[in-house]
Amino acid sequence: MFRTTSCCLLLALASLGQAAAQKINDDSQEAKLLVMEHLWNEAQVNRDARALDAMLGGEFVNTEYDGELSDKAKFLADIKDPEFEPSSLTIQDLKVSMYADSAVVVGVYHTKGNYHGKPYEHVGRFTDTWIQEKGKWLCVASHTSLLRK
């Protein structure tokens, strides 16, 4: 009886240890993704298509607030467009949901700038889907919805 109880207790403790280790790993991955989201915003404001290219999966798809759909090539071309002049892009209320080798990040964004010489300011929600490939996080889908223009 004592041996059975001891084995059950050890198995329970081992399971708790594994769960704690997984939680630490998830927290570490969540922190990496939050850094990636902030780097993404910085790259957009600086119109750094090269930095963004390194963060995007090959089959990346972007859905804009107005329903426009773009693939990776179009998204990067839009970032390089000289008529696109973002001045700020901030994010808040971030939530990361982890799933094995993928994650979904949701939050609220606020962006300002000029496009074709006209000022814009948008506040909206975003959903970014990330996958981990060869130890590196890549965004494979992004979607935005306006809260106010």
Residue frames relative to the residue before (quaternion, step in Angstrom):
aa qw qx qy qz dx dy dz
M 1.0000 0.0000 0.0000 0.0000 0.00 0.00 0.00
F 0.6607 0.5083 -0.3035 0.4615 3.57 0.93 -0.97
R 0.6464 0.5268 -0.3096 0.4569 3.57 1.00 -0.90
T 0.6546 0.5093 -0.3057 0.4677 3.60 0.93 -0.87
T 0.6593 0.5007 -0.3010 0.4733 3.57 0.93 -0.90
S 0.6524 0.5169 -0.3085 0.4605 3.58 0.98 -0.87
C 0.6510 0.5085 -0.3145 0.4677 3.59 0.96 -0.84
C 0.6545 0.5056 -0.3124 0.4674 3.57 0.94 -0.86
L 0.6486 0.5152 -0.3123 0.4651 3.57 0.99 -0.83
L 0.6571 0.5036 -0.3086 0.4684 3.59 0.95 -0.83
L 0.6444 0.5096 -0.3194 0.4722 3.59 0.98 -0.80
A 0.6460 0.5129 -0.3191 0.4666 3.57 0.98 -0.82
L 0.6627 0.4969 -0.3025 0.4716 3.59 0.94 -0.86
A 0.6364 0.5214 -0.3258 0.4659 3.59 1.01 -0.77
S 0.6422 0.5139 -0.3183 0.4713 3.58 1.01 -0.81
L 0.6476 0.5047 -0.3177 0.4742 3.58 0.96 -0.82
G 0.6369 0.5296 -0.3220 0.4585 3.58 1.02 -0.78
Q 0.6534 0.4969 -0.3077 0.4811 3.56 0.99 -0.84
A 0.6453 0.5128 -0.3215 0.4660 3.58 0.96 -0.83
A 0.6532 0.5015 -0.3169 0.4705 3.60 0.97 -0.81
A 0.6462 0.5098 -0.3195 0.4696 3.59 0.97 -0.82
Q 0.6422 0.5129 -0.3211 0.4705 3.59 1.00 -0.81
K 0.6374 0.5278 -0.3246 0.4579 3.59 0.98 -0.84
I 0.6397 0.5087 -0.3207 0.4787 3.61 0.98 -0.83
N 0.6580 0.5009 -0.3085 0.4701 3.58 0.94 -0.87
D 0.6432 0.5135 -0.3207 0.4688 3.61 0.96 -0.86
D 0.6443 0.5184 -0.3224 0.4607 3.59 0.96 -0.87
S 0.6461 0.5183 -0.3134 0.4644 3.58 1.00 -0.83
Q 0.6678 0.4866 -0.2931 0.4810 3.58 0.97 -0.86
E 0.6153 0.5355 -0.3429 0.4658 3.59 1.04 -0.74
A 0.6448 0.5176 -0.3182 0.4637 3.58 0.96 -0.86
K 0.6311 0.5255 -0.3287 0.4664 3.61 1.00 -0.81
L 0.6729 0.4996 -0.3010 0.4550 3.57 0.92 -0.90
L 0.6338 0.5172 -0.3361 0.4667 3.59 0.99 -0.72
V 0.6205 0.5115 -0.3350 0.4911 3.59 1.06 -0.71
M 0.6397 0.5285 -0.3251 0.4536 3.60 0.95 -0.87
E 0.6405 0.5237 -0.3271 0.4566 3.59 0.95 -0.81
H 0.6752 0.4772 -0.2966 0.4779 3.60 0.94 -0.83
L 0.6272 0.5164 -0.3342 0.4778 3.61 1.05 -0.72
W 0.5891 0.5701 -0.3480 0.4547 3.59 1.09 -0.77
N 0.6833 0.4878 -0.2866 0.4615 3.58 0.85 -0.99
E 0.6379 0.5245 -0.3173 0.4660 3.56 0.97 -0.86
A 0.6584 0.5060 -0.3055 0.4661 3.58 0.95 -0.87
Q 0.6429 0.5113 -0.3358 0.4609 3.61 0.99 -0.71
V 0.6629 0.4970 -0.3138 0.4638 3.61 0.87 -0.91
N 0.7249 0.4075 -0.2326 0.5043 3.59 1.05 -0.78
R 0.3674 -0.7558 0.4607 0.2856 3.57 1.37 0.04
D 0.3188 0.7651 -0.4803 0.2869 3.55 1.07 0.90
A 0.1755 -0.8267 0.5302 0.0675 3.55 0.21 1.33
R 0.6104 0.5674 -0.3549 0.4236 3.59 1.05 -0.66
A 0.6601 0.4891 -0.3058 0.4811 3.59 0.95 -0.88
L 0.6575 0.5041 -0.3104 0.4660 3.59 0.97 -0.83
D 0.6056 0.5719 -0.3468 0.4312 3.57 1.00 -0.83
A 0.6714 0.5043 -0.2920 0.4579 3.59 1.01 -0.84
M 0.6904 0.4731 -0.2755 0.4729 3.61 1.21 -0.41
L 0.6805 0.5144 -0.2739 0.4442 3.60 1.24 -0.33
G 0.4458 -0.6557 0.5416 0.2793 3.52 -1.13 0.72
G 0.6723 -0.5358 0.3446 0.3770 3.56 -1.20 0.50
E 0.7498 0.3517 -0.1915 0.5267 3.57 1.07 -0.73
F 0.1815 0.8245 -0.5154 0.1467 3.60 1.20 0.53
V 0.0320 -0.7693 0.6380 0.0080 3.54 -1.10 0.82
N 0.1440 -0.7865 0.5993 0.0404 3.54 -0.97 0.97
T 0.0988 -0.7661 0.6333 0.0480 3.56 -0.93 0.95
E 0.2793 -0.7855 0.5363 0.1318 3.56 -0.55 1.22
Y 0.7063 -0.4751 0.3377 0.4018 3.54 -1.32 0.33
D 0.7160 0.4311 -0.2542 0.4867 3.61 1.13 -0.59
G 0.6341 -0.5612 0.3151 0.4286 3.57 1.29 0.22
E 0.4689 0.6720 -0.4551 0.3486 3.61 1.24 -0.15
L 0.2061 -0.7735 0.5945 0.0754 3.52 -0.96 1.00
S 0.0515 0.7998 -0.5973 0.0289 3.58 -0.93 0.83
D 0.3953 -0.6807 0.5615 0.2551 3.49 -1.22 0.61
K 0.7680 -0.3690 0.2503 0.4598 3.58 -1.29 -0.03
A 0.6691 0.5144 -0.3065 0.4401 3.60 0.84 -0.96
K 0.6830 0.4717 -0.2888 0.4772 3.61 0.89 -0.90
F 0.6200 0.5446 -0.3380 0.4524 3.58 0.98 -0.84
L 0.6967 0.4593 -0.2760 0.4770 3.60 0.85 -0.93
A 0.6193 0.5281 -0.3442 0.4680 3.61 1.05 -0.69
D 0.6367 0.5267 -0.3242 0.4606 3.59 1.00 -0.80
I 0.6280 0.5350 -0.3335 0.4563 3.59 1.02 -0.76
K 0.7089 0.4559 -0.2510 0.4760 3.60 1.04 -0.80
D 0.4553 0.7048 -0.4415 0.3180 3.60 1.25 -0.31
P 0.4115 -0.7403 0.4702 0.2482 3.64 -0.59 1.08
E 0.6053 0.5585 -0.3512 0.4454 3.61 1.23 -0.34
F 0.6232 0.5061 -0.3172 0.5049 3.56 1.32 -0.30
E 0.0756 0.8147 -0.5632 0.1156 3.57 -0.46 1.25
P 0.0441 -0.8144 0.5784 0.0132 3.60 0.22 1.19
S 0.2236 -0.7813 0.5654 0.1407 3.58 -1.02 0.73
S 0.8003 -0.0406 0.0016 0.5983 3.60 1.16 -0.45
L 0.0204 0.7586 -0.6510 0.0171 3.51 -1.27 0.56
T 0.0491 0.7988 -0.5947 0.0769 3.55 -0.53 1.19
I 0.1832 -0.7674 0.6054 0.1051 3.52 -1.26 0.52
Q 0.0011 0.7875 -0.6161 0.0185 3.54 -1.22 0.60
D 0.7875 0.3208 -0.2443 0.4660 3.56 -1.37 0.10
L 0.2187 0.8167 -0.5040 0.1767 3.58 0.99 0.87
K 0.0244 -0.7633 0.6456 -0.0002 3.51 -1.15 0.78
V 0.1513 -0.7816 0.6024 0.0576 3.55 -0.87 1.02
S 0.0930 -0.7598 0.6420 0.0424 3.55 -0.96 0.96
M 0.2214 -0.8040 0.5450 0.0870 3.55 -0.61 1.19
Y 0.0110 0.7709 -0.6360 0.0338 3.57 -1.12 0.82
A 0.7972 -0.2643 0.1456 0.5228 3.61 -0.27 1.25
D 0.8076 -0.1978 0.1740 0.5277 3.62 -0.43 -1.21
S 0.6756 0.4146 -0.3160 0.5214 3.58 1.11 0.65
A 0.0832 -0.7840 0.6136 0.0438 3.54 -1.30 0.30
V 0.2143 -0.7310 0.6317 0.1441 3.52 -1.28 0.51
V 0.1047 -0.7765 0.6202 0.0371 3.55 -0.88 1.03
V 0.0374 -0.7829 0.6210 -0.0008 3.56 -0.86 1.01
G 0.1760 0.7803 -0.5877 0.1211 3.53 -1.18 0.57
V 0.4933 -0.6071 0.5288 0.3294 3.49 -1.40 -0.25
Y 0.1323 -0.7898 0.5949 0.0694 3.58 -0.97 0.87
H 0.1112 -0.7426 0.6562 0.0748 3.53 -1.32 0.50
T 0.0473 0.8142 -0.5730 0.0809 3.57 -0.58 1.14
K 0.0706 -0.7672 0.6372 0.0198 3.52 -1.22 0.71
G 0.3110 0.7402 -0.5685 0.1795 3.51 -1.27 0.47
N 0.4655 -0.6224 0.5308 0.3379 3.51 -1.29 -0.56
Y 0.0250 -0.7659 0.6421 0.0217 3.53 -1.14 0.70
H 0.8196 -0.0396 -0.0546 0.5690 3.54 -0.64 1.20
G 0.7188 -0.4755 0.2376 0.4481 3.55 1.00 0.89
K 0.6485 0.4894 -0.3210 0.4867 3.59 1.27 -0.02
P 0.4497 -0.6949 0.4838 0.2842 3.59 -0.89 0.89
Y 0.0569 -0.7677 0.6362 0.0502 3.53 -1.20 0.60
E 0.0116 0.7469 -0.6647 -0.0136 3.51 -1.33 0.46
H 0.0088 0.8085 -0.5852 0.0623 3.54 -0.65 1.15
V 0.0821 -0.7261 0.6791 0.0697 3.52 -1.22 0.68
G 0.1911 0.8018 -0.5425 0.1619 3.55 -0.74 1.01
R 0.5001 -0.5962 0.5234 0.3472 3.49 -1.37 -0.14
F 0.1026 -0.7800 0.6119 0.0814 3.53 -1.19 0.54
T 0.1206 -0.7352 0.6613 0.0881 3.49 -1.34 0.51
D 0.0383 -0.7858 0.6172 -0.0108 3.56 -0.72 1.12
T 0.1899 -0.7660 0.6070 0.0929 3.54 -0.97 0.94
W 0.1025 -0.8040 0.5857 -0.0103 3.54 -0.73 1.18
I 0.1163 -0.7501 0.6441 0.0952 3.55 -1.22 0.61
Q 0.3392 -0.7075 0.5741 0.2343 3.52 -1.20 0.52
E 0.0120 0.7974 -0.5982 0.0785 3.52 -0.67 1.19
K 0.8336 -0.0726 -0.0051 0.5476 3.57 -0.63 1.17
G 0.7269 -0.4654 0.2269 0.4511 3.56 0.97 0.95
K 0.6691 0.4645 -0.2918 0.5014 3.58 1.29 0.09
W 0.3821 -0.7136 0.5406 0.2294 3.58 -1.00 0.86
L 0.0220 -0.7847 0.6190 -0.0263 3.57 -0.92 1.01
C 0.3641 -0.7062 0.5607 0.2329 3.56 -0.97 0.85
V 0.1451 -0.8177 0.5545 0.0532 3.57 -0.77 1.04
A 0.7952 0.0520 -0.0457 0.6024 3.58 1.25 -0.26
S 0.0229 -0.7746 0.6320 -0.0053 3.51 -1.12 0.82
H 0.0207 -0.7933 0.6080 -0.0249 3.55 -1.01 0.84
T 0.0686 -0.7948 0.6019 0.0348 3.58 -0.97 0.84
S 0.0860 -0.7541 0.6495 0.0443 3.53 -1.25 0.64
L 0.4314 -0.7170 0.4882 0.2479 3.57 -0.89 0.95
L 0.2510 -0.7039 0.6402 0.1777 3.50 -1.20 0.71
R 0.7596 -0.1654 0.0931 0.6221 3.54 1.16 -0.73
K 0.3687 -0.7202 0.5571 0.1871 3.51 -1.23 0.70
